[in-house]
Amino acid sequence: MTKILKAAIVGCGSISSVHANAIQNIANLVAICDSDTAKTAKFSQTYKNVENFQNCRIYKNFEEMLNIGGIDVLHVCLPHFLHEPVSVYAMQRGVNVLCEKPMSISLQEGENMVNAAKNNGVTLGVIFQNRYNPGVQLAKKALDNGKLGKIKSGYLKVTWFRDENYYKSDWRGKWQTEGGGVLINQSIHTFDLMNYFLANKLDYVSASISNRAHPYIEVEDVAEGVICYGDVKISFYVNTFHPYDSPVALKLICENGTISIIGDSTTISYLDGTQETVAPETDTTLPAGAKSYWGVSHKKQISDFYEAIVQQKTPQIDGAEALKTQRLICGIYESAKTGKPFEF
């Protein structure tokens, strides 16, 4: 990239450091914003020696920050319920937005974001960094070039552990602020990968959700069901009361072999006995406190987003692409709510 864009970050919690790490050599960070001054102080101290961050201003109010102008890209690293209003406000002022997942807590809000980008001539991106993992790219290539033949069936499983302390924040565990539980938060990345592999050809979903082990929250801690992509049925099971964070598991059974993704490792086993494997990547530049399940591909997606803006092209995961996964998650909730299959 030849043009250095001016960036801002709203929300200075743990994930903001991963975004800051990714842009420190490709953008000028001109502003950060958080209502919690302790968080902005900690952020400033951590990045005080980064050359591209030297003229960074601190705000408590995102509207004030955006109304001053001079920002090309806003990184939205806020609680779920704030993604849509803050993103739309920024895009209405001509600012490109890169938002953490989920893009919103409802399908309508997601559509609002996509429309705001279109109506204001800016770019909206949503973080689904696992699509950039080498093993995922290997699997996608094998599917797209026909080497594996047609997908016949598959499954995904996310079984993690979240305790009461995790839900002591003022927004987690509530429908109006988190938008749901294990589906929209912990397992949405894995559903996004399945959508990516199946080319988003959703037919219907039939599912159930429940809260079995977290009586102090409103939202679900377990979900199970089937997603139908035409004649391809994908079973799923996700929960947050497993004894520990087990590696995410995704499997696709194809005509000529199988794809098995465990954590960030991928193995493609062909019927002729050959295999292709990709081990997890490591990144020694990740900031302290970065969660292992975030992986190392934020940097790749963020770089792709900035390059797309400079070159005036569409990033690989824009708002419209992310909306497809939002539609799937919302469809699962609707099926669970009505007790009937939800048709797309």
C-alpha positions as CSV (number, residue, x, y, z in Angstrom):
1,M,0.0,0.0,0.0
2,T,1.2,3.5,-0.8
3,K,-1.4,5.5,1.0
4,I,-1.3,5.6,4.8
5,L,-4.8,5.7,6.2
6,K,-5.9,7.3,9.4
7,A,-7.5,4.9,11.8
8,A,-9.4,5.1,15.1
9,I,-10.5,2.4,17.6
10,V,-13.7,2.5,19.6
11,G,-13.7,0.1,22.5
12,C,-10.4,-0.5,24.3
13,G,-11.0,-4.0,25.7
14,S,-8.8,-7.0,25.1
15,I,-9.6,-7.4,21.3
16,S,-8.6,-3.8,20.6
17,S,-4.9,-4.7,21.2
18,V,-5.1,-7.3,18.4
19,H,-6.4,-4.7,16.0
20,A,-3.8,-2.2,17.1
21,N,-1.0,-4.8,16.6
22,A,-2.3,-5.4,13.1
23,I,-2.3,-1.8,12.0
24,Q,0.8,-0.4,13.7
25,N,2.9,-0.7,10.5
26,I,0.1,0.0,7.9
27,A,-1.9,2.9,9.4
28,N,-1.7,6.0,11.6
29,L,-3.8,5.6,14.7
30,V,-5.2,9.1,15.3
31,A,-7.8,8.4,17.9
32,I,-9.1,5.9,20.5
33,C,-12.3,6.0,22.4
34,D,-13.7,4.2,25.5
35,S,-16.0,5.4,28.3
36,D,-13.7,3.7,30.7
37,T,-10.6,6.0,31.1
38,A,-8.6,3.2,32.8
39,K,-8.8,1.2,29.5
40,T,-7.7,4.1,27.3
41,A,-4.9,4.9,29.8
42,K,-3.7,1.3,29.6
43,F,-3.9,1.2,25.8
44,S,-1.9,4.5,25.6
45,Q,0.8,3.1,27.9
46,T,1.1,-0.1,25.9
47,Y,1.5,1.6,22.5
48,K,3.3,4.8,23.6
49,N,6.4,3.9,21.6
50,V,4.7,3.0,18.3
51,E,5.8,5.6,15.8
52,N,2.5,5.6,13.9
53,F,0.5,6.1,17.1
54,Q,2.3,9.2,18.3
55,N,-0.5,11.7,17.5
56,C,-3.3,9.6,18.9
57,R,-6.0,11.5,20.7
58,I,-8.2,10.0,23.5
59,Y,-12.0,10.3,23.7
60,K,-14.8,9.2,26.0
61,N,-17.5,9.8,23.4
62,F,-17.5,8.2,20.0
63,E,-19.8,10.9,18.5
64,E,-17.4,13.6,19.5
65,M,-14.5,11.7,18.0
66,L,-16.2,11.1,14.7
67,N,-17.6,14.6,14.4
68,I,-14.1,16.1,14.5
69,G,-13.3,14.3,11.2
70,G,-10.0,13.1,9.8
71,I,-10.7,9.4,10.2
72,D,-10.5,7.0,7.3
73,V,-11.2,3.7,9.2
74,L,-13.0,3.0,12.4
75,H,-12.4,-0.3,14.2
76,V,-15.5,-1.2,16.2
77,C,-14.4,-3.3,19.2
78,L,-17.5,-2.8,21.4
79,P,-20.1,-5.0,23.0
80,H,-22.4,-6.6,20.5
81,F,-25.4,-4.3,21.0
82,L,-23.3,-1.2,20.1
83,H,-22.0,-2.6,16.8
84,E,-24.9,-1.4,14.6
85,P,-25.5,2.1,16.0
86,V,-21.8,3.1,16.2
87,S,-21.0,1.6,12.8
88,V,-24.0,3.3,11.1
89,Y,-23.1,6.6,12.7
90,A,-19.6,6.4,11.4
91,M,-20.6,5.4,7.9
92,Q,-23.1,8.2,7.7
93,R,-20.1,10.5,8.2
94,G,-18.1,8.9,5.4
95,V,-15.9,6.6,7.5
96,N,-15.1,3.1,6.5
97,V,-15.9,0.6,9.3
98,L,-14.2,-2.7,10.3
99,C,-16.4,-4.3,13.0
100,E,-15.8,-7.2,15.2
101,K,-18.1,-10.2,15.1
102,P,-21.1,-10.5,15.3
103,M,-21.9,-7.6,13.0
104,S,-25.1,-7.0,15.0
105,I,-27.6,-8.7,17.4
106,S,-30.4,-9.0,14.8
107,L,-30.8,-9.4,11.1
108,Q,-32.5,-6.0,10.7
109,E,-29.5,-4.3,12.3
110,G,-27.1,-6.2,10.0
111,E,-29.2,-5.0,7.0
112,N,-29.0,-1.5,8.4
113,M,-25.2,-1.6,8.4
114,V,-25.0,-3.0,4.8
115,N,-27.4,-0.3,3.6
116,A,-25.5,2.4,5.4
117,A,-22.2,1.4,3.7
118,K,-23.9,1.3,0.3
119,N,-25.8,4.6,0.7
120,N,-22.7,6.5,1.9
121,G,-20.2,5.0,-0.5
122,V,-17.9,3.5,2.2
123,T,-16.6,0.0,3.0
124,L,-17.9,-2.2,5.8
125,G,-16.0,-5.2,6.9
126,V,-16.7,-7.7,9.6
127,I,-14.1,-9.8,11.4
128,F,-14.3,-13.5,10.6
129,Q,-10.5,-14.0,10.7
130,N,-10.6,-17.8,10.6
131,R,-11.4,-17.8,6.9
132,Y,-7.8,-16.6,6.4
133,N,-6.2,-19.6,8.2
134,P,-4.0,-21.6,5.9
135,G,-5.9,-24.8,6.6
136,V,-9.2,-23.2,5.8
137,Q,-7.8,-21.9,2.6
138,L,-6.5,-25.3,1.7
139,A,-9.9,-26.9,2.3
140,K,-11.7,-24.1,0.3
141,K,-9.4,-24.6,-2.6
142,A,-9.9,-28.3,-2.7
143,L,-13.6,-27.8,-2.7
144,D,-13.7,-25.1,-5.3
145,N,-11.4,-26.9,-7.8
146,G,-13.5,-30.1,-7.6
147,K,-10.8,-32.3,-6.3
148,L,-13.0,-33.5,-3.4
149,G,-16.1,-33.8,-5.5
150,K,-19.5,-32.8,-4.1
151,I,-20.0,-32.3,-0.4
152,K,-22.3,-35.1,1.0
153,S,-22.7,-34.2,4.7
154,G,-20.8,-32.8,7.7
155,Y,-20.9,-31.6,11.2
156,L,-19.5,-28.9,13.5
157,K,-18.9,-28.9,17.2
158,V,-17.9,-26.2,19.6
159,T,-17.8,-27.3,23.3
160,W,-16.2,-24.6,25.6
161,F,-16.3,-23.6,29.2
162,R,-17.6,-20.2,30.5
163,D,-18.1,-19.7,34.2
164,E,-20.1,-17.2,36.3
165,N,-17.2,-14.7,36.4
166,Y,-17.2,-14.5,32.6
167,Y,-20.8,-13.2,32.7
168,K,-20.2,-10.5,35.4
169,S,-19.9,-7.9,32.7
170,D,-22.9,-5.6,32.3
171,W,-23.7,-6.8,28.8
172,R,-22.9,-10.5,28.5
173,G,-25.7,-13.1,29.1
174,K,-28.5,-10.8,28.1
175,W,-30.7,-10.9,24.9
176,Q,-30.8,-7.1,24.5
177,T,-27.0,-6.6,24.8
178,E,-25.3,-9.8,23.7
179,G,-28.0,-10.9,21.3
180,G,-27.8,-14.5,22.4
181,G,-25.2,-16.9,23.9
182,V,-23.1,-19.7,22.6
183,L,-24.5,-19.4,19.0
184,I,-23.9,-15.7,18.4
185,N,-20.8,-15.4,20.5
186,Q,-18.5,-18.5,20.9
187,S,-19.5,-20.6,17.9
188,I,-20.3,-18.0,15.2
189,H,-16.9,-18.3,13.7
190,T,-17.4,-22.0,13.1
191,F,-20.8,-21.5,11.6
192,D,-19.3,-18.9,9.3
193,L,-16.7,-21.4,8.1
194,M,-19.4,-23.9,7.3
195,N,-21.3,-21.2,5.4
196,Y,-18.1,-20.3,3.5
197,F,-17.4,-23.9,2.5
198,L,-21.0,-24.5,1.4
199,A,-21.1,-21.3,-0.6
200,N,-24.0,-19.9,1.6
201,K,-26.6,-22.1,-0.3
202,L,-28.9,-22.2,2.7
203,D,-32.2,-24.1,2.5
204,Y,-33.5,-24.5,6.0
205,V,-32.5,-25.0,9.6
206,S,-34.1,-27.0,12.4
207,A,-32.7,-26.4,15.9
208,S,-33.3,-26.2,19.6
209,I,-31.5,-24.1,22.3
210,S,-31.5,-24.2,26.0
211,N,-29.8,-22.9,29.2
212,R,-28.8,-25.9,31.2
213,A,-25.9,-24.8,33.4
214,H,-25.9,-21.0,33.7
215,P,-29.0,-20.0,35.7
216,Y,-27.7,-16.5,36.1
217,I,-27.9,-15.6,32.4
218,E,-30.9,-15.2,30.1
219,V,-29.4,-16.6,26.9
220,E,-28.6,-20.1,25.7
221,D,-25.6,-22.1,26.7
222,V,-26.3,-25.1,24.4
223,A,-27.7,-25.4,20.9
224,E,-28.1,-28.4,18.5
225,G,-29.7,-29.0,15.2
226,V,-29.3,-29.5,11.5
227,I,-28.6,-27.0,8.7
228,C,-29.7,-28.0,5.2
229,Y,-27.8,-26.6,2.2
230,G,-29.9,-28.2,-0.5
231,D,-29.5,-31.9,-0.1
232,V,-26.4,-31.5,2.2
233,K,-27.3,-31.9,5.9
234,I,-24.9,-30.4,8.5
235,S,-25.4,-31.4,12.1
236,F,-24.2,-29.1,14.9
237,Y,-23.8,-29.2,18.6
238,V,-22.4,-26.2,20.7
239,N,-22.2,-25.5,24.4
240,T,-20.4,-23.5,27.0
241,F,-20.6,-26.0,29.9
242,H,-17.9,-28.4,28.7
243,P,-15.2,-29.0,31.3
244,Y,-12.7,-27.1,29.3
245,D,-12.3,-25.3,25.9
246,S,-12.1,-28.3,23.6
247,P,-10.7,-27.7,20.1
248,V,-13.3,-26.7,17.6
249,A,-14.2,-29.5,15.3
250,L,-15.6,-29.3,11.7
251,K,-15.9,-32.1,9.3
252,L,-17.1,-32.4,5.7
253,I,-17.6,-35.7,4.0
254,C,-17.2,-35.5,0.3
255,E,-17.4,-37.8,-2.7
256,N,-13.6,-38.2,-3.0
257,G,-12.5,-37.7,0.6
258,T,-13.0,-35.8,3.9
259,I,-12.0,-32.5,5.4
260,S,-11.3,-32.5,9.1
261,I,-10.5,-29.3,10.9
262,I,-9.6,-29.6,14.6
263,G,-8.7,-26.3,16.2
264,D,-6.5,-24.6,13.6
265,S,-5.2,-27.8,12.1
266,T,-6.6,-29.2,8.8
267,T,-6.3,-32.7,7.3
268,I,-7.8,-33.6,3.9
269,S,-7.9,-37.4,3.4
270,Y,-8.6,-38.6,-0.1
271,L,-10.1,-42.0,-0.9
272,D,-7.0,-42.9,-2.8
273,G,-5.1,-42.8,0.5
274,T,-3.3,-39.5,0.0
275,Q,-3.5,-36.7,2.6
276,E,-2.9,-33.0,2.7
277,T,-2.3,-31.4,6.1
278,V,-1.7,-27.9,7.5
279,A,-0.6,-27.3,11.1
280,P,-1.5,-24.2,13.1
281,E,0.4,-21.0,12.5
282,T,2.2,-19.2,15.2
283,D,2.7,-15.5,15.6
284,T,5.2,-14.2,18.2
285,T,4.0,-10.6,17.7
286,L,0.5,-11.1,19.2
287,P,-0.1,-8.9,22.2
288,A,-0.1,-10.1,25.8
289,G,-3.5,-11.4,26.8
290,A,-4.6,-12.5,23.3
291,K,-6.8,-15.5,23.5
292,S,-5.5,-18.7,21.8
293,Y,-8.9,-19.3,20.1
294,W,-8.7,-15.9,18.3
295,G,-6.0,-17.5,16.2
296,V,-3.4,-15.5,14.3
297,S,-5.3,-14.3,11.2
298,H,-6.7,-11.0,12.4
299,K,-3.6,-9.4,10.9
300,K,-4.3,-11.0,7.5
301,Q,-7.9,-9.9,7.4
302,I,-7.2,-6.3,8.6
303,S,-4.4,-6.0,6.1
304,D,-6.8,-7.2,3.3
305,F,-9.4,-4.6,4.5
306,Y,-7.0,-1.7,4.3
307,E,-5.6,-2.8,0.9
308,A,-9.1,-3.0,-0.4
309,I,-9.9,0.6,0.6
310,V,-6.7,1.9,-0.9
311,Q,-7.2,0.0,-4.1
312,Q,-11.0,0.8,-4.1
313,K,-12.1,-2.8,-4.3
314,T,-14.3,-5.0,-2.2
315,P,-12.6,-6.8,0.8
316,Q,-13.0,-10.6,1.0
317,I,-15.4,-10.3,3.9
318,D,-17.6,-7.2,3.4
319,G,-20.9,-6.4,5.1
320,A,-22.9,-8.3,2.5
321,E,-20.8,-11.4,3.0
322,A,-21.0,-11.2,6.8
323,L,-24.8,-10.7,6.6
324,K,-25.1,-14.3,5.2
325,T,-23.7,-15.7,8.4
326,Q,-25.8,-13.3,10.5
327,R,-28.9,-14.6,8.6
328,L,-27.9,-18.2,9.5
329,I,-27.5,-17.5,13.2
330,C,-30.8,-15.6,13.3
331,G,-32.5,-18.4,11.4
332,I,-31.3,-20.9,14.1
333,Y,-32.7,-18.7,16.8
334,E,-36.0,-18.4,15.0
335,S,-36.3,-22.1,14.5
336,A,-35.6,-22.7,18.2
337,K,-38.1,-20.0,19.2
338,T,-41.0,-21.4,17.0
339,G,-40.1,-25.1,17.3
340,K,-40.3,-25.4,13.6
341,P,-37.8,-25.5,10.7
342,F,-36.9,-22.0,9.5
343,E,-36.7,-21.7,5.7
344,F,-34.3,-19.2,4.1
